[in-house]
Amino acid sequence: MTYQNLRVSISGDRIATLTLNRFDKLNALNSATVEELDRALAALEARDDVGGIIVTGAGRAFVAGADIAELAALSPEQARTFALTGQAAFARLEASARPVIAAVNGFALGGGCELAMACHVRLAADTARFGQPEVKLGLIPGYGGTQRLPRLVGPGHAAQLMLTGEIIDAAEAARIGLVNRVVPAAELIAVAEGLMRQMLANAPLAMTRVLDAIRRGVDAPPSALYHLEAASFSMLAGTEDAREGTAAFLEKRTPRFGGR
């Protein structure tokens, strides 16, 4: 499958790398790019040779935001469709049964910050910059940022970022919990691939259940989700992967998981 604004590659160790590739526009998200992103994610989900996804950007930006030229021409109804389409694509990313790592290589502003937040784990180059500057345009985040940002950094930090429109560096993003780790820019993809390989060495069904439990538990009190955890734990206990994992531990060898 070919794309105009994305590059997709799949390595021999089951890692798909999805690169936003409008580098002349700092990878700004227009409708065509969002549509391609959603289509690419659907295609990757259907592949047996993909265990996890790394999302990054070409050039000096991850995603510098929405395409302002396109945004400025939208009617209120078109703007609603624009927001809902982006929300759906990012929700697909967040709901992926496979781990998704954002490798934030540069500017992650507006929709770019929202894209990173929709990934399960965020790594940042030391040159990365983050922000939700929509108020400077008379707007608010429209791709889920008003909801994901408070959950990641707390309502106080989220309010400050969204009400001031300030741009923060990678170190500050790590301090407030927006990113998991900051690494030298030259090492970003290698570190992301290493972390993904560490994840993919584990049982696929167990990882899927972890991601599902985290998603469901974000908005509910722990007491309401304990039954889900117990149900998943008991289901996994009957799988071949669980038998293989416990046997390998007792036999002091590397497990060979089959996803069954």
Summary of the structure (lengths in Angstrom):
residues: 260
radius of gyration: 19.0
end to end distance: 29.0
largest distance: 64.5
contacts: 875
relative contact order: 0.11
helix: 53%
strand: 17%
